[in-house]
Amino acid sequence: MPTHRVPTTDRMLTDRTLNRATLARQWLLERRTASPLEAVEWLVGLQAQEPPDPYLALWSRLDPFDPHELGGLLRSRDVVRLAVMRGTIHLLTTGDAGTVRPLVQPVLDAEARRHPDVRQVAPDRIDAALVLGRRLLDEQPRTLAELRAAFAEAMPDDHAPGLAYACRTYLPLVQVPPRGVWGERGGVRLAHLATWGGRPVDDDPSPDDTSLDDLVLRYLAAFGPATAADVAAWSRLTGMRAVLDRLRPRLRVHRDERGRELFDVPDGPLLAEDVPAPVRFLPEYDNVLLSHQDRSRFFVGDERRHLGAHETHIKGTVLHDGFVGGTWRWDGHDLVVSHVPRLTRSAVSEVCAEGTRVPAFYGRGGEVRAEPLPD
């Protein structure tokens, strides 16, 4: 760990500067030649509750990209699908899953405490349920319905749905293939991460500061510069200000247009505002748009309201000049782009030109249609 202090620059970064910096770190200014495994690791996982999402996310970031290669990584157990940041399903390298899941376990613990089924289970019964759940899942991957049935038989005096959901939140469970494999369909079947991945999982309920510091540094490298609130929005962990203050000697600190501190790794690229940003199609969920408390770096004015993106769920989006310029959806095999009014005819043509490649990627033979969103 460096002992020297990185000087605070106190440079004011505009939303547009932040836009270009984040796009560069997210590999959305130019497609990279990295492998899918390298990309998943660099991006600290990919949002994956919708199984196809990681594939479009990497298609927009890598060249070449073979979706079957990513699917093969799921089958070879080099990457896994499990609940981590914000309690949502992500695609992570198996190695990262073993270190990241314990760090964000407090988020899952809070989810369990809020869940109405888990609240019907006596606290002193949880440990026994987790031991049984681990044994059942090590025997073979199971669905939540199968877990509920097994608990109903083995622990008939307890609330079986609550016991099954407790396993889902307190244990690091992965969704096994064919779920999430390109071109295949499969429901959610669960296995324990350590058993499925063949690697130990840190079960320490109080991970050391070094592990959490490393995770925050990786976030800043891939998503920064960022405020403490941004780091908290990405991870849903509390206490991020204290972590960043601990890391402050190793960071550059800037300010945004509203005067808030922006933390950054020393070698994080900061690009000129006029660096060209190509059109990019993003999936229904993409961490680049979900990992900051203030998303001004990706939206112009109040266009989030027009885009129907006032909540965390942002349907398939289109970036034009680096900012969200519309949404996209399927109409049969056709791709329909609904764009914001500010896009010029030329800009819409650029969006449609990139859009013609999306149906081909999905193996669809449709056309691309554009329609303006209401002003």
C-alpha positions in Angstrom: 0.0 0.0 0.0 1.5 3.4 -1.0 2.4 5.6 2.0 2.7 8.9 0.1 -0.2 11.3 -0.2 -1.8 11.8 -3.5 -2.5 15.6 -3.8 -6.1 16.7 -3.9 -6.6 18.6 -7.1 -9.9 20.3 -6.2 -10.6 20.5 -9.9 -14.2 21.1 -10.9 -15.5 18.4 -13.2 -18.6 19.1 -15.3 -21.3 16.6 -15.9 -20.0 16.2 -19.5 -16.4 15.6 -18.2 -17.8 13.0 -15.8 -19.7 11.4 -18.7 -16.6 11.0 -20.8 -14.5 9.7 -17.9 -17.1 7.1 -16.9 -17.7 6.0 -20.5 -14.0 5.5 -21.0 -13.7 3.4 -17.9 -16.8 1.4 -18.9 -15.3 0.6 -22.3 -18.2 2.4 -24.0 -16.1 5.0 -25.9 -14.4 2.3 -27.9 -14.8 -1.5 -28.0 -11.9 -3.4 -26.4 -10.3 -6.6 -27.5 -10.4 -8.1 -24.0 -11.9 -11.5 -23.3 -15.4 -11.7 -21.7 -13.7 -13.0 -18.5 -11.4 -9.9 -18.3 -14.4 -7.6 -19.0 -16.6 -9.1 -16.3 -13.7 -8.8 -13.8 -12.8 -5.2 -14.7 -16.5 -4.1 -14.5 -16.8 -5.7 -11.1 -19.7 -7.8 -12.5 -22.6 -7.2 -14.8 -26.2 -6.7 -13.9 -27.9 -10.0 -14.8 -31.4 -10.4 -13.4 -32.5 -10.5 -17.0 -30.5 -13.4 -18.5 -29.7 -11.8 -21.9 -28.6 -8.5 -20.4 -24.9 -9.3 -19.9 -24.6 -10.4 -23.5 -25.7 -7.1 -25.0 -23.7 -5.3 -22.3 -20.5 -7.0 -23.5 -21.4 -6.8 -27.2 -21.4 -3.0 -26.8 -18.0 -3.1 -25.1 -16.0 -5.8 -26.8 -14.9 -6.5 -30.4 -14.9 -9.3 -31.2 -17.5 -10.7 -28.9 -18.8 -14.3 -29.1 -21.8 -14.7 -26.8 -21.2 -18.5 -26.8 -17.9 -17.8 -25.1 -19.6 -16.1 -22.2 -22.1 -18.9 -22.0 -19.2 -21.4 -21.9 -17.8 -19.5 -19.0 -21.0 -20.1 -17.1 -20.9 -23.8 -17.9 -17.2 -24.1 -17.0 -18.1 -22.3 -13.7 -15.5 -19.5 -14.3 -18.4 -17.0 -14.0 -21.5 -17.3 -11.8 -24.8 -15.6 -11.4 -25.7 -14.6 -7.8 -27.1 -11.8 -5.7 -24.5 -9.2 -4.7 -24.5 -5.4 -5.1 -27.9 -3.9 -4.1 -29.1 -7.5 -3.5 -29.6 -8.0 -7.2 -28.4 -10.7 -9.5 -25.0 -10.1 -11.1 -22.7 -12.0 -13.3 -19.3 -12.2 -11.6 -16.1 -14.1 -12.0 -16.2 -17.0 -9.6 -13.2 -15.6 -7.8 -14.8 -12.2 -7.3 -18.0 -13.8 -6.1 -16.2 -15.4 -3.2 -14.8 -12.1 -2.0 -17.5 -9.7 -3.0 -20.5 -11.6 -1.6 -19.3 -11.5 2.0 -18.7 -7.8 1.7 -22.2 -7.0 0.6 -23.8 -9.6 2.9 -25.2 -6.9 5.2 -27.4 -5.8 2.3 -28.8 -9.3 2.0 -29.2 -9.6 5.8 -31.3 -6.4 5.8 -33.4 -7.9 2.9 -34.0 -11.0 4.9 -35.1 -9.1 8.0 -37.6 -7.1 5.9 -39.1 -10.1 4.1 -42.5 -11.1 5.4 -41.9 -14.8 5.1 -38.6 -14.7 6.9 -40.2 -12.7 9.7 -42.5 -15.6 10.4 -39.5 -17.8 11.3 -38.3 -17.8 14.9 -34.7 -16.4 14.9 -33.4 -19.4 16.8 -34.5 -21.6 13.9 -32.5 -19.9 11.2 -29.2 -21.6 11.8 -30.6 -25.0 11.7 -32.4 -24.2 8.4 -29.2 -22.9 6.9 -27.4 -26.1 7.8 -30.1 -28.2 6.3 -30.4 -25.9 3.3 -26.7 -26.2 2.6 -26.9 -30.0 2.7 -29.9 -30.1 0.4 -28.3 -27.8 -2.1 -25.0 -29.7 -2.0 -26.8 -32.8 -2.9 -28.1 -31.2 -6.1 -29.2 -27.8 -7.3 -32.8 -27.0 -6.3 -35.4 -24.5 -7.0 -36.9 -22.4 -4.2 -40.1 -24.4 -4.6 -38.2 -27.6 -4.1 -36.5 -26.1 -1.0 -39.8 -25.1 0.4 -41.1 -28.6 0.0 -38.1 -30.1 1.6 -38.3 -27.8 4.6 -42.0 -28.5 5.0 -41.2 -32.2 5.3 -38.1 -31.8 7.5 -39.2 -28.9 9.7 -43.0 -29.1 9.7 -43.4 -26.8 12.7 -41.7 -23.9 10.9 -42.7 -21.6 8.1 -41.2 -23.4 5.1 -41.4 -20.3 2.7 -39.4 -18.3 5.2 -36.8 -21.0 5.7 -36.3 -21.3 1.9 -36.0 -17.5 1.5 -33.6 -17.3 4.4 -31.3 -19.7 2.5 -31.6 -17.4 -0.6 -30.5 -14.4 1.4 -28.1 -15.7 4.1 -26.3 -18.3 1.9 -24.2 -17.4 -1.2 -26.3 -19.2 -3.7 -25.7 -19.2 -7.5 -28.1 -19.7 -10.3 -26.8 -22.7 -12.2 -26.9 -23.3 -16.0 -28.7 -23.5 -18.2 -30.0 -20.4 -16.6 -28.2 -17.4 -18.3 -26.5 -19.4 -21.0 -26.8 -17.9 -24.5 -29.4 -19.5 -26.6 -30.7 -21.8 -23.8 -33.6 -21.5 -21.4 -33.8 -22.6 -17.8 -35.5 -21.7 -14.6 -33.7 -20.7 -11.4 -32.0 -23.6 -9.8 -29.7 -22.8 -6.8 -26.4 -24.2 -5.6 -24.0 -23.1 -2.9 -21.2 -20.9 -4.3 -18.4 -22.8 -2.6 -19.6 -26.2 -3.8 -20.5 -25.1 -7.3 -17.4 -23.0 -7.9 -15.0 -25.3 -6.1 -13.5 -22.4 -4.2 -13.7 -21.3 -0.6 -16.0 -18.4 0.4 -15.0 -16.1 3.1 -17.6 -16.6 5.8 -16.2 -14.0 8.1 -19.2 -11.8 9.0 -16.9 -8.8 9.6 -14.5 -8.7 6.6 -11.4 -6.6 7.1 -11.0 -3.1 6.0 -8.5 -4.0 3.2 -11.1 -6.1 1.4 -13.7 -3.4 1.5 -11.1 -0.7 0.5 -10.1 -2.9 -2.5 -13.7 -3.2 -3.6 -14.2 0.6 -3.4 -11.0 1.3 -5.4 -12.2 -1.1 -8.1 -15.5 0.7 -8.2 -13.8 4.1 -8.6 -11.5 2.7 -11.4 -14.5 1.4 -13.4 -17.2 4.0 -12.5 -15.5 7.0 -11.1 -15.0 9.8 -10.3 -17.7 9.4 -7.7 -19.2 10.8 -4.5 -19.6 8.8 -1.3 -23.3 8.7 -2.1 -22.5 7.2 -5.5 -20.5 4.4 -4.0 -23.4 3.7 -1.6 -25.9 3.7 -4.4 -23.8 1.1 -6.3 -23.3 -1.2 -3.3 -26.2 -0.2 -1.1 -23.7 -0.4 1.8 -23.6 2.2 4.5 -20.5 3.9 5.9 -18.9 4.7 2.5 -17.9 8.2 3.6 -15.7 6.6 6.3 -14.2 4.2 3.8 -13.3 7.0 1.4 -11.9 9.1 4.2 -9.7 6.2 5.1 -8.6 5.9 1.4 -8.3 9.7 1.0 -4.4 9.7 1.1 -4.4 7.3 -1.9 -7.0 9.2 -4.0 -7.5 12.3 -6.1 -10.3 14.4 -5.0 -12.2 16.8 -7.3 -15.6 18.6 -7.1 -18.6 18.4 -9.3 -20.7 21.3 -10.6 -22.7 21.3 -7.4 -19.6 21.5 -5.2 -19.6 17.9 -3.9 -16.4 15.9 -3.4 -15.6 13.4 -6.2 -13.2 10.7 -5.3 -11.0 9.0 -7.9 -8.1 6.6 -8.3 -4.9 8.4 -9.2 -4.6 7.0 -12.7 -8.2 7.3 -13.6 -8.5 8.8 -17.1 -10.2 12.2 -17.4 -11.0 13.1 -21.0 -11.8 16.3 -22.8 -15.5 17.1 -23.0 -15.4 17.0 -26.8 -14.1 13.5 -27.2 -16.5 11.7 -29.5 -18.8 9.2 -28.0 -20.3 6.6 -30.4 -23.9 5.3 -30.3 -24.2 2.4 -27.9 -27.2 0.2 -27.2 -27.5 -0.9 -23.6 -29.6 -3.7 -22.1 -32.7 -3.4 -19.9 -30.4 -3.2 -16.9 -26.8 -1.9 -17.2 -24.7 -1.0 -14.2 -23.3 2.1 -16.0 -26.7 3.7 -15.5 -27.5 2.2 -12.1 -24.3 2.8 -10.1 -24.5 6.5 -9.2 -26.8 8.3 -6.8 -26.6 11.4 -9.1 -27.0 10.3 -12.7 -26.7 13.8 -14.2 -23.6 12.5 -16.0 -25.8 10.5 -18.3 -29.0 12.5 -18.7 -29.6 15.9 -20.2 -31.8 18.2 -18.1 -35.1 16.5 -17.0 -35.1 13.9 -19.8 -35.2 11.1 -17.3 -38.8 12.0 -16.8 -39.6 11.8 -20.6 -37.7 8.5 -20.8 -39.7 6.9 -18.0 -36.5 6.4 -16.1 -37.5 8.0 -12.7 -36.7 4.7 -10.9 -33.8 2.3 -10.9 -35.4 0.2 -13.7 -34.3 1.8 -16.9 -35.5 -0.2 -19.9 -33.2 -0.8 -22.8 -31.4 2.5 -23.5 -29.6 4.1 -26.3 -26.6 6.4 -25.7 -26.0 9.2 -28.2 -23.1 11.5 -27.7 -22.6 9.7 -24.4 -26.0 10.6 -22.9 -29.2 8.6 -22.8 -31.0 9.7 -26.0 -33.8 7.1 -26.1 -35.1 3.7 -25.2 -35.5 0.6 -27.4 -37.9 -2.4 -27.5 -38.8 -5.3 -29.6 -41.9 -5.3 -31.8 -41.8 -8.8 -33.1 -38.5 -9.0 -34.8 -38.3 -5.3 -35.4 -36.3 -3.0 -33.1 -38.1 0.2 -32.2 -36.2 3.2 -30.9 -38.1 5.9 -29.0 -35.8 8.9 -29.0 -35.9 12.2 -27.1 -37.1 15.3 -29.1 -33.6 17.0 -29.0 -32.1 14.4 -31.3 -31.7 15.8 -34.8 -32.5 13.9 -38.0 -28.8 13.2 -38.4 -28.5 11.9 -34.8 -31.5 9.6 -35.3 -29.8 8.2 -38.4 -26.7 7.5 -36.4 -28.8 5.7 -33.8 -30.6 3.6 -36.5 -27.3 2.7 -38.2 -26.0 1.2 -35.0 -29.4 -0.2 -34.3 -29.4 -2.3 -37.4 -26.6 -4.4 -35.9 -28.6 -5.3 -32.8 -31.2 -7.6 -34.4 -28.4 -9.4 -36.2 -26.6 -10.0 -32.9 -29.8 -11.5 -31.5 -30.3 -13.6 -34.6 -33.4 -11.7 -35.6 -34.1 -10.5 -39.1 -36.1 -7.4 -38.3 -35.8 -3.8 -39.2 -35.1 -0.7 -37.1 -37.9 1.9 -36.6 -37.5 5.3 -34.9 -40.2 7.3 -33.2 -40.0 10.5 -31.1 -40.9 10.5 -27.5 -43.5 13.0 -26.4 -42.0 16.4 -25.5 
